[in-house]
């Protein structure tokens, strides 16, 4: 919940705009400002104060408990010029909230956290638990000092600056994280170290530890097993194996135990989801310690080990039983480490204009540690990439190579963005990449504004009814197939948008396609021609099926041919939707 506090009429008006824009997300606090801030601070996850920053600082000072628990606070000035992220920029989400407030009120967000200003991902913004000397290591990253990266595996993290060097390349000769556990020593050279590990590492003043979600704990329990017994067994087992509970991604068990209070409570206390499996699924998992007891009780010879291994992984701790005093054990657990899964984001950049690049696409570009794309497309977004991003670019004709490279980088564990113009799934890179990708990586599709849509917006409303896009390039599709599709569209009276209409080596396909359409449409049928839609040298015109000169068209052009109902109205193409009230 977001608490809204104001002291003036102007502040109240802006407050009410936010409340109206975010129904169900906000709570308005009336009455004395000091009391309102105090109540909101304890009752809400975030605050927006329509007050001077100095006043808010004085009101908040006695309430502060720590950056891990304090809510995020944003201040908006009386003139509604700025939304200032004042407190909890990362942990409290105030930086993001400031941007959201700015979007609603039309003001400028003000974010002063150092990592955001430098374009470097904050260690506390990655969605993983982080321990140790976070401030010291972050300062070393920002100051360009050498920072050694000790990671047990490659994880799909955002890019890190060039001064963050993997252990093998640092030349420091320091022991790996597992060997360093328990030392906590300050290195003689003062080098900061960023550990990425699920192992227990006793950190010193120069160490920070990111906890990846790598562990799955399978749990079995008798009916009404006490929460303390289940949770105690899990925590003791992890601790005994030298593993951090902060790296537990999930507890897993059999479906029959989905509502078992001790197991449900343990998952809640650990802050992780509880995943359950059908007994038939668990019975098919090979385990080292099957037993007849769970087979008779829930239909599978193993619960803890099988549930932990159900989605594969390395069994680190075989089944262990709890050991309560004076009675039989009521809980079992086993621990599995799952391999990291790389991430492939297939990102559509839109038709070229920066304001048509979606916010989601921008987020994915800044999240990726590896960007793969056509060189001219990379140039369009190079300024958006974080420091340390590795760019793999190539020229026209290397589409298959780019697809292979992107999938291979994701399989190696990286966060990869494969970029294409328009929508990456329309005549672009999604198809060749996903044809090679298997279920060993996570894939995210980021839609983009297509050339057809950008051209249609310029022309008017040519796609108001059924429409189809056809590429006239016969480099990968036989002309006989293309011709059959054009004929089908012509006979069905569907609006047609032609991609790749004409090039130096292909100058006859567009005239042929237009002649096929002319067999079914009037010579005066409107035709829209848009070149470089949304770019600085954009040009467009509306002509007719008979009046279009194919020689004026090239590969940067989109040609849209209307259907028999399409009309030119005030210089714009309009294809009627066919609403009854329009007839």
N, C-alpha and C positions, 0 to 999 in steps of 0.2 A: 504494500500500500504506500502511496506517495502522499505525504502531508503537505497541505498548502496553507501558508500563513502570509497575511498582508496587514498593513497598517494604515493605508491611505485609500482614497476612492479609486485612484488610478491603479494601484496595486490590486485592489479587489476586482476591478474589471478584468485585468489580465489573469488573475487567479481563476475567475469564472470561465474565461476562455479555455484555460487548460482543463478545468473540470468538465466542460462540455465536450472537449475533444477526446478526453480519456474516460469515458463512463466506466465505472466499476474499478478504476485504478487509483482514484484519488479520494482524499478525505479533507474537507475544508474545516479549519480550526478558527473559531470565532473567539472574541474576548480579548483580554490583555495579551499583548504580544509575547511577553516573557513566559507567561504560563502556557501559552499555545505552543511555543517552541519546545518547552520542557516536556509537554505531553506528547507532541509529535515525535520527539527524539526517542522516546521510550516505546511508542506504539507503532511506528512506521519504519519501513526499510529505507525510505528516502524522503527528503524534504525539499520543497521549493519555497524559498523565502523571498517575498517581494519587499526587500529591505536593503539598506546599505550594508555592505560587507563588514564594515567596522562594527555596526550594531550586532550583526549575527555572530561575529567572532566573540564579542563580550558575552552574549547570551549562551553560546555553546561551551565556552571555556570550562565552566564547572561541571559540565555533563560528560566530557570526553572520557572514554574508558580504554580505547585502543583501536588501532586501524583495522584490526580483524573483526571487530564487533560494532564499531560506530556506523551509523547510517550515512549514505551519501547525501551531501547537502549542496544545493545549487542556489545562488542568489541572482535575482533579476532586479536591475535598477529601476528607478521611478519612471524613466523615459522609455523603458523597454528596449534599450539599445543592446544590452549584453546579458547573456546567461552565463554566470561565472561558476565554474566547478570549484567549490570552496573546500570541501572536505570529503574524503573517501573517493578520490578520483578513480582508483582502480577497484579496491575491495568493495567499496560501497556503490560502485557504478555511476558516480557523479559525472564522470567525463561523458559517458554515453547519454546520461539524462540531460546534460547541458545541451547536447546536440539536438535531442528530441524537443526540448523546450524551445530552442531557437527555431526549429522547423515550424512549430505551431504559432509562435509569436512574431516570427519574421525578424528576429534579432540575431546578433552574432554570438556564437559560443566562444567562451574563453577557457582554454585548458592550459595549465601551466606545469603539469607533471613533466619531468625531464625526459622520460622515455618517449612520451607522445611527441614532445617538441622535436626530438632528435630522430623520430621515425623508427625507433627501436622497440620491439615488443617487451613490455614489462614482464618480469618473471612471475609476477602475481596476476597476470592477465591471461595466462595460457590455459586456464581451466583445470590445472593440476595443482595438488597441494605442493607447497614449497616451504622448506625449512632452512634454518641456519642464518648466516650473515647475508640476508637478501639485500639489504641496503648497501653493504660494502661491495658485494660482487656487482650489483647494478651500477654503482658509481664507477667501478673499474671498467665495466663495459662501455659506459658513456664517455669516460675520459680517454678511451683508446689504449688503456693499459693491457698488458698481456693477461688473458684469462684462459685457463686450460679447461677444456671440455672433456669430462670423463663420463662416457655413456656406455652402459652395458650393451646397447643395441641402437640401431638407427630408428628414430621415431619421427613421425610427421610433424615436426615443430616448425614454427615460422623461421625465416632466415635470421641468423645472428651476424653481427658485424665481423669484419675480417680479423679483429684482434682476439676473437674467441676461437681458439685453435684446438682441434681434436687432440687428444692425448698422444696418439701415435705420431702426430706431426709437430708437436710442441718442442720436442727435443729435451724436455725436462727430465725424462727418465723416471718419472714418478710412478709409484705402484698403482695398479688399477684400484677401483673403488672397493672391491671385495677385500684386497689386502690392506687398504688404508683403514678399514673399519677398526675402531678402537684406538687409533693413534691420536687424532685430533691435534696433531702437531702443527705449529706455524712454520711454514716453509721458510728456509733461510732467505730465499730471494723475494719473499712477500707476494708470490704469485697467487692471484685469486683462482679458485677452482669452482667450476659449476659441475656438480655431479647429476647425472640422470640415471637413477637406479632405484630398484625396489628393495635393495639390501640396506640393512641398518648401517649407517655411516656416522660415526661420532665426529661431528664437525668442529672445526676451529674457527677463529675469527675471520678467516679468509675463504670459508667454504659455504656454498649454498647448495641445497639438494632439491631437485625437482623429482616428484614421485609420479612416475608413469602408471597408468591403470593396467598393470600387467598381470595381476594375480587373481585367480578365481578360487574361492574356498568352497568345496563341496561339503555339505552338512547333512547328517542324518540324526534323527532324534526320536526317542520313544514318546508316546503320548504324554502331554503335560510336562515335558522336560523343562526344568526351570531356566529362565532367561540367563541367570548368572552362570549356570553350568554350561550352557551353549556358548555364550559370549566368552566366558573364561577360557574354555577349551580353544576357541579360535585364536584369541589373543596370545595365549601361552604357546600354542603351536607355531604361530608366526614368529614370536619372539625367540623361541628355541631354535628356529631355522635361520635366524639372522635376517628376517624379512620384516619390512615395514607395513603396518596395517593401513597406512595412507596410500599404499599401492594396490589395495584390494579393489577390484572393479565390480565384483558381484559376489553374493552368496548363491549357491545353486543346490537344489534338492529335487526330490521327486514330487510329482503333482499332488499326491496324497498329503504332503506336508506343507502345502502352500499357505494354509491358515494356522499352522502350528505356532502358538504364541511365542515360545522360546526362540524359534528360528526367525519369525517375523520381527521380533523385538531386537534380536542380534543385528539383523540387517539395518534396522532403523538406527540403532546406536552407532553402527559403523558408517552410516550415511551412504549406503550402497543399495542397489536394487536386489530383490530376491528373484532369481530365475528358476523356473521349475520345468521338469521334463516328464513326459509320459513314461511309465515303467517299461513299456516295450522298447522305447528308445534307449533307456539306461541299460536294459538287459543285453543290448547289442554291443555295448562298449566293453572291450577287453580290459580287465583290471587285474592287478596282482593278488588281491585279497577278497575273492568272492565269499559269500556266506549264505547259509541256508536260512538264517533268521529273517533278513529283510525280504528274501524271496517269498517266504510264507506270509509275511506281514503286508508287503506292498507290491509284490509281483516282480521284483528284480533282485538278483543276487548281490547287487552293490548299489548303495545310494551315494555315500560321500565321494568315493573315488570315481564312480561312473558319472556323477553329476559334474564334478570338477573337470573331467576329461571329455564331456559330451561334445564340445566344440573344438576338440584337439588341444594340444599343448604338451608341456613337459611336466611330468609328475615330480614335484620337488619333495613333497612329504606324503608318504602313503598313509592309509587310514590310521588314525589315532583315536583312542577312546578317552573319554573323560574319566577322572579318578576321584569321585566324591568319597568322603569319609563315611564308612558304615553302611553303604548300600551299593547296588550294581550301577554301572555306568548307564547314563540315559542319552548320551550324545557322542557322535563320531564326527570327524572332519578329515579332509585331505586337501592339499594345496597344489595347484597347478599354475605354471607360468605360461601364458599365451604369448606367442610371437607377435611383435608389432605388426600392424597392418598399415601399409602405405595408403596415401590418399591422392586420388586423381580427380581434379576439378576440371571439367570441360567447359570453358568459359566463352560465351559469345560477347564480343566487344561492341556490337551494334554497327551501324553503317559508317561511323567515322567521327561524328561530332561528339565531343567530350560530354556534353549534357545529355546525350542519349546512351551513355555508358551507365548501366544500372548500379546502384549502391552495392548490391550483392556481388556484382562482378568486381567492383573495386575492392571489397573486403577479401574476396578470394585471391586477387592478385597480391594483396599485401600479406596474406596468410601463407602463400606458397614460398617454399625455399628454392624451388626449381620452376622456371617458366620456360615452356617450349612453344615455339611459334614461328611463323613466316617472318622474315626480317622486317618487312615493312609494317607488319602489325605490331611487332615488338616495339618499333620506334614510336608508335602511337601512345603506348602506355608505359614507356621506360621510366618516366618521371614519377610514376605511382609506386614503383617497386621499392621495398625496404632495402636499406644497406645490407649487403651480404647475399642478396638474391643471386643465384646462379642462373644465367640465361643461356639457353640452347636455341640458336636461331639458324635458319637455313632459307634458301631461296625457293622460287617457284619450281614445281616438279618433284619436290622432296617430301610430299605429303606422307607417303608410307613410312619413310624414315622417321619423320617427326612423331607419327603415331607409335611406332615401335619404341622410340626413345622415351616418350612420356610414360608408357606402360612399364618399361623396364625401370625407370627411376622410381615409380610408385612401388613396384615390387621390391625395390631395394629399401623401402621404408620411408621415403621422402614424401613431403607434401608438394604435389606437382600441380601446376596450372597449365593446361594445354589450351591455347587461345586460337580463336578464329574470328573472322569478321561476321557481322550480322548475328545470327543465331548459330552456335557451333554445331547444331544438329541438322541444319539445312544447307545442303551442298557444302559441307565443311568437315571438320576434323572428328566430330563425335563418332561418326559411323566407322571409319577405319580404326580408331582407337579402341572402341568398345568391342569390335569384332575380335580383337586380340586379348582384351582384358578378361581375366577369369575371376572367380569369387575369392581370390586371395588378397584383393585390394578393395578399399572403399571407393566408390565412384559417386561424384556429385555433378549434376548438370546445372549450369547457370544460364538461363535463357537470355537471349539478346534480341534487340529490335532488328528484324530482317530488312534486307534491301527492298523487298516487295512492300513491306509495311511502310518504310520510310518514303518510298516513291509514291505510294497510295496517298499518304498524308499530304504530300506536296500537290498531287494532282486533284485532290478533292475527296470523293468517296467512290472510287471505281470498284472496290471490293465489297460493296454493300450487300451482295447476294453470293451465291455459290461461286467459288473461284478455284483455280488450280495454278500451280507454278510448274513450269517445264524448262529444263536446261536444254539448250540447243547444241551444247558441246558434245560431239561424237567421239571424243578422245577415249572415254570409258564406256560409253553406251552406243551400241550400233544404231546407225541412222534409221534403220527399219523399225526399231523399237520406238525411237523418238517420234517418227512419223505416225505410227499407229496411235500413240498417245495424243498427238495434236489432233488427229482425225476424230478421236473419241470426244475430246473437249469441244471440237467444232460442232459435231453432231448433237452433243448434249446442251449446247448453247450456254457454256460456262465461260465466265471471264477468265482470260489467260494472261499470266505474267511470264514473260520470257527472260530467263537468266542466260548469261553467256551468249548473247544473241549473234555476235559477229566479231571476228578477229581477222587479222591479216591473212591467215591461212585458211579461214573458214568464212567465205563471203557469200555462199549460196544457200545456206540453211535457213536464214531468216526470210529471204524472198519466197522460198518454198513453203515455209510454215504459214506465211501470210496468205499465200495463194490457196492453201487448204482451208483456212478460215474464211476466205472470200467466197468459197463455194456455198457457205451457209449463212453469211452475214452481208448486210448491205454495204456498198462502198463507202457510205457516209458514217459507218460505225466509228465512234470515237476511239482514238488510240493515244495513250499517254507515253511520252518519252522523257525519262529522267536520267541525267548523267551525274555521277558523283553525289548522290543524294545526301544531304545534310553537311556536305563538306564546303570548304571556302569557295571552290570553283563550281558549285552546283549550278546546273542549268536544267530547264524543263520546258516542255511545250505540249499542247494538246493538238493533235492533227486527226486525220481519218485513216481508215484502212486503205483507201485508194491513194491518199495524199502522202503517206509515209515513204520517205526515200531511205532505203536500207543503208545506203552509203554514208548516212549521217550518224550511224549507230556503231558503237564499239563495245569492247568488253567491260567498260566501266558504266554501261548503260543498262537500264531496266526498261523493258517495253511491256506495257499493259494494254491489252486489246479488250474492249468492252464486249458485252453480249448484245442481243437484239433489243434489249430494253435500256441499255446505257445511253445517256444523253449528255450533251454539253450544256451546262447551265452557268451563265455568267463566267465563261472561260474555264469552268471546272468540270471534270468528269464525274457523273453521278449515275450509279447503278441502283435503281429503286429496290428497296427491301421487299416490297410487295405487301405492305400493311394494308388491311382492309380499309382503314380510314383514309388512305391516300387515293383510293380508286374513285 
